[in-house]
Amino acid sequence: MEIPTLTTARLVLRPFRLADFESYAAMCANPEVMRYIDDVQDRESAFRSFCASLGHWEVRGYGPWALEESATGSVIGRAGLFHWERFPSIEVGYLLEPSAWGKGYATEAAERSIRFAREVVRARGVVSLIQPENTASIRVVEKLGAKLEREIVDRKLRRVLIYLFPD
């Protein structure tokens, strides 16, 4: 499947390339980055995750993109659409390296991902799953119009808030 490339005012959302793996692995190994996502990943686990990002496109027809900063050409994160096994909705998610935090990139990437979900995938009921302590992500999704739908407990027994974006 051909993964589309999308743009925003400051970002290019593009397919991952093997050359992106070093920056991706560094993000996945950073406890600050992974604090609200999952466990810190060693290189082997990060490579599996990296490949799964590409495989998601093949299996679902959508998935995450590498986030490239337009001004520098640097890969600063990952953002896009996920549909996990046994979960009923498409999730919008993002992961940014610390140097990209606080600049509005997560909002920009999430907004573009949601637009792709609606216009291309024709998805309804798009959500974001966020731990209650992740106040920065809560601000991002609320800025994009999402409303708290409910709270669940995930497989690691953590509280997770489900935010629903308007259709």
C-alpha positions as CSV (number, residue, x, y, z in Angstrom):
1,M,0.0,0.0,0.0
2,E,1.2,3.5,-0.8
3,I,1.2,5.6,2.4
4,P,0.1,9.1,1.7
5,T,2.2,12.2,2.7
6,L,0.3,15.0,4.3
7,T,1.4,18.5,5.2
8,T,0.5,21.2,7.8
9,A,1.9,24.7,8.2
10,R,5.0,23.4,9.9
11,L,5.1,19.6,9.5
12,V,5.3,16.8,6.9
13,L,3.5,13.7,7.9
14,R,5.2,11.0,5.8
15,P,5.9,7.3,5.7
16,F,8.7,6.1,8.0
17,R,12.0,5.3,6.3
18,L,14.7,3.0,7.7
19,A,16.9,6.1,8.1
20,D,14.4,7.3,10.7
21,F,15.0,4.4,13.0
22,E,17.8,6.0,15.1
23,S,15.7,9.0,16.1
24,Y,12.6,6.7,16.6
25,A,14.7,4.3,18.8
26,A,16.0,7.3,20.8
27,M,12.4,8.5,21.5
28,C,11.3,5.0,22.5
29,A,14.2,4.7,24.9
30,N,13.5,8.0,26.6
31,P,11.6,7.6,29.9
32,E,10.2,11.2,29.6
33,V,8.8,10.5,26.1
34,M,7.3,7.1,27.0
35,R,6.0,8.1,30.4
36,Y,2.3,8.1,29.3
37,I,2.6,5.7,26.3
38,D,4.2,2.4,27.3
39,D,7.3,1.0,28.8
40,V,10.7,2.3,27.7
41,Q,11.8,0.2,24.7
42,D,15.2,-1.3,24.0
43,R,16.4,-1.2,20.3
44,E,14.9,-4.6,19.5
45,S,11.5,-3.6,20.9
46,A,11.7,-0.2,19.2
47,F,12.4,-1.9,15.9
48,R,9.3,-4.1,16.3
49,S,7.3,-1.1,17.1
50,F,8.8,0.8,14.1
51,C,7.9,-2.1,11.8
52,A,4.4,-2.4,13.3
53,S,3.8,1.3,12.4
54,L,4.4,0.4,8.8
55,G,2.4,-2.8,9.0
56,H,-0.6,-1.0,10.5
57,W,-1.0,0.7,7.1
58,E,-0.9,-2.6,5.3
59,V,-3.4,-4.3,7.6
60,R,-5.8,-1.4,8.3
61,G,-5.3,1.0,5.4
62,Y,-4.2,3.8,7.8
63,G,-1.7,4.2,10.5
64,P,1.0,6.5,12.0
65,W,3.3,8.8,10.1
66,A,6.8,10.1,10.8
67,L,6.6,13.7,11.8
68,E,9.1,15.8,10.0
69,E,9.7,19.4,10.9
70,S,9.4,21.3,7.6
71,A,12.0,23.9,8.5
72,T,14.7,21.5,9.4
73,G,13.8,18.1,7.8
74,S,14.3,16.5,11.2
75,V,12.1,13.7,12.3
76,I,10.6,14.9,15.6
77,G,8.0,12.2,16.3
78,R,5.2,10.0,15.2
79,A,1.5,10.7,14.9
80,G,-1.5,9.2,13.2
81,L,-4.3,6.7,13.5
82,F,-4.3,3.4,15.4
83,H,-6.9,0.7,15.6
84,W,-5.9,-1.8,18.3
85,E,-7.2,-5.4,18.3
86,R,-10.3,-5.7,20.4
87,F,-10.8,-1.9,20.7
88,P,-13.9,-0.6,18.9
89,S,-12.6,2.8,17.7
90,I,-9.8,4.4,15.8
91,E,-7.5,6.3,18.0
92,V,-5.5,9.4,17.2
93,G,-2.1,9.2,18.9
94,Y,1.2,11.1,18.9
95,L,4.7,10.8,20.3
96,L,7.2,13.7,20.2
97,E,10.8,14.1,21.2
98,P,11.2,16.6,24.1
99,S,12.8,19.3,21.9
100,A,9.4,19.4,20.0
101,W,7.2,19.8,23.2
102,G,5.3,22.9,23.8
103,K,5.4,24.2,20.2
104,G,1.9,23.1,19.1
105,Y,3.2,20.3,16.9
106,A,1.0,17.6,18.7
107,T,-2.1,19.8,18.0
108,E,-1.1,20.3,14.4
109,A,-0.4,16.6,13.7
110,A,-3.5,15.4,15.6
111,E,-5.7,17.9,13.7
112,R,-4.4,16.7,10.4
113,S,-4.7,13.0,11.4
114,I,-8.3,13.5,12.4
115,R,-9.1,15.3,9.1
116,F,-7.5,12.3,7.2
117,A,-9.6,9.9,9.4
118,R,-12.8,11.7,8.5
119,E,-12.2,12.6,4.9
120,V,-10.3,9.5,3.6
121,V,-11.0,6.7,6.1
122,R,-14.5,7.9,6.6
123,A,-14.1,7.2,10.3
124,R,-16.7,8.1,12.9
125,G,-16.2,8.0,16.7
126,V,-12.5,8.8,16.6
127,V,-11.0,8.9,20.1
128,S,-7.8,9.6,22.0
129,L,-6.8,7.5,25.0
130,I,-5.0,9.5,27.6
131,Q,-3.8,8.9,31.2
132,P,-5.3,11.5,33.6
133,E,-1.8,12.7,34.6
134,N,-1.0,13.6,31.0
135,T,-2.4,17.1,31.2
136,A,-0.6,18.3,28.0
137,S,-2.3,15.7,25.9
138,I,-5.7,16.5,27.5
139,R,-5.2,20.2,26.5
140,V,-4.3,19.1,22.9
141,V,-7.5,17.0,22.4
142,E,-9.8,19.5,24.2
143,K,-8.4,22.3,21.9
144,L,-9.5,20.1,19.0
145,G,-13.0,19.7,20.4
146,A,-12.8,16.3,22.0
147,K,-14.9,15.6,25.0
148,L,-14.3,13.2,27.9
149,E,-16.5,10.2,27.2
150,R,-15.5,7.7,29.9
151,E,-12.7,6.2,31.9
152,I,-11.4,2.7,31.6
153,V,-8.6,0.6,33.2
154,D,-6.1,-0.7,30.7
155,R,-4.2,-4.0,30.5
156,K,-1.5,-2.6,32.9
157,L,-4.3,-1.6,35.4
158,R,-3.7,2.1,34.7
159,R,-6.6,4.6,34.6
160,V,-7.2,5.8,31.0
161,L,-9.5,8.6,29.8
162,I,-11.3,8.2,26.5
163,Y,-11.8,11.5,24.7
164,L,-14.2,11.4,21.8
165,F,-13.8,13.9,18.8
166,P,-16.9,15.3,17.3
167,D,-17.9,13.7,13.9
